[in-house]
Amino acid sequence: MADATNEFPSYGIRFQKSVLEKISQLSPRAQLEVYRVVNELAEDPNRFPHRVESREGCLVYGHPDPPLEITYRITDTDPKFMTIVDVVERAVVGALVVVSYSHKDVKWRDELRKFLKPHVRQKRIRIWDDTAIGAGEKWREEIKRAFGSANVAILLMSPDFLESDFIAQEELPVLLDRAKKKEGGVELRWIAVRPSDFELQPEVAADQALNEPKRPLSTLRKPAWETELTNVARKIMAAVEKAAASPG
Amino acid sequence: MAEPSRTVLSREQIRQALAVLREEQQAHPISAAQRRFFVWYRISVWLFFISLFLLIGCLVRFSEIPRGDVWAVIFFALLVVSFLAVLMLFFLNIKLIFYTGREFRLALKTKLWQLATQMHTGRRWPRRLMVGIGAFLLVTLLAAAWIIHPYVGIPLAVALLTFIFLRFARRRLDMLANSEQLVAYLTNLDAGEGPAGIGHVAIPTGVFEEIGAIEDIHIQRRRAKAINESRHSGHGYAVVKSRAMIADIAKLDEASQLKIEVRIAELASESPPAEATLEPGGIWRVPVTETPYEIVCRQDQAARRIDLLSLGQSDGTFSPRPIVEAPRG
């Protein structure tokens, strides 16, 4: 018999009675996303620390796309379980900003997320990156779906970004194709995070850079790159405005 | 002049926002006439307290109302008139007072104070600091008034509580008025541009934020109710899904995935369903309607949990994964 502790997630799941009805009123995609997120949280309730807020004895998980909020309570006594208290899909949500990056540049993704957080709090934008994809999920479809509905796309340019076959074959084509469209397109921007030969990516124009390509963030000292990221965040919000002004 | 900032909403979002705003209006259905009563109610309450304090001032000064003190007579008359007005208008405002009280009670139970105050999405500490300093000054003022003379302290405390209550009720009414304007605005927008159900519409960011703030309150109330309910109602069983099963489900098409997940969630709120079959070893096979799959599980009534072991086929075959025991606490 297999080792049971390796076969089951840490937490059992309980649904409050009214929650099932609330979930059934969501779109099929949102419903599936709720169950997927709940499975992930049952595995590790702290798996998405930047998406979870504590509210009066409960935790509220905010999902970027579709914009869901799942309220749950954790019981850490034996047996461990989590109770799903409420599920809601937000109607009034801001533009979807997707971040395409190499996993070696996680630090810069997290820093960028930090500088954009005030706009996320004000509901002006939602940020999607591949951490939103759960284990075992059809991630290729999920990435295409997010990139297909994004309003603004940010590329974190570095040698590893340019080296990645996955980015070159799966992510960039979707974004470049949408960036060319006049209607329903995406505002494509990039940040030079480490020195790289960005000209090898001719489809991504130099004027779409959010910082000086010859002075990537990694070459700057801390106060300087923080100032640079502050400007980058402003430029991203300008791109969001531009996306809003263009025909949908 | 700079172009005002705009935010884009899809038509679907506009309709969802309209639904939220209408629900919010129904949560506090106060008519325009009732709102006018509230204005008069507030005026009467303030008049009552002002005349009361002035009368107390006379009492403290003279220790008793001297005959022929014209001001004391005027204040007393004002007090009586405003008291009658408060009494009468109280009944005319009973609906608003009831809704306000209900909201306060919910906020008190769940400690979701955003229900009882305006929503703020900015940093919390400056607001908390201001509230803290304000509360400290108020308590000091009350204590000082109480020490100087209880005749002043008691009505002052009542007046302050009334002030908080009226202010809260007024905010609810302001929000209701905003909702009405936004419903009219979004309805025009939805009916106006382009073919129905297609495309996006850019709206001023200020309007977007107003709608967002109302939706926030709407969600907060809904969450507060759910949290309150979770403290009093039962939850059925806890389901523990094996990792193997999660992986098996993830391989299926989305329609089947959803049907299986819904069935699992339903299992958590019911005892073995009628269509389930029991096999040796206490293993249940629960068919998932409209799919060729069935859920293979074991129920532990004492621990109130269901161990979901694997995904089977309705022709009786199990998925190739072995059935394992769930860990016990």
Interface residues (C-beta under 8 A of the other chain):
Chain A: M1 A2 D3 A4 T5 N6 E7 F8 P9 Y11 G12 I13 R14 F15 Q16 K17 S18 V19 L20 I23 S24 P28 R29 Q31 L32 Y35 N39 A42 E43 R55 E56 G57 C58 V60 E69 T71 R73 D78 P79 K80 F81 T83 V85 D86 V88 E89 R90 A91 V92 V93 G94 A95 R121 Q122 K123 R124 G136 E137 K138 N151 E241 A243 A244 A245 P247 G248
Chain B: S5 R6 T7 V8 L9 S10 Q13 Q16 A17 A19 V20 T110 K111 L112 T121 G122 G199 H200 V201 A202 T205 F208 E209 I211 G212 E215 I219 R222 R223 A226 I227 E229 S230 S233 G234 H235 G236 Y237 A238 V239 V240 K241 S242 R243 A244 I246 A247 A250 E254 A255 Q257 L258 E261 V262 A265 E266 A268 S269 A303 R305 D307 P322 V324 E325 A326 P327 R328 G329
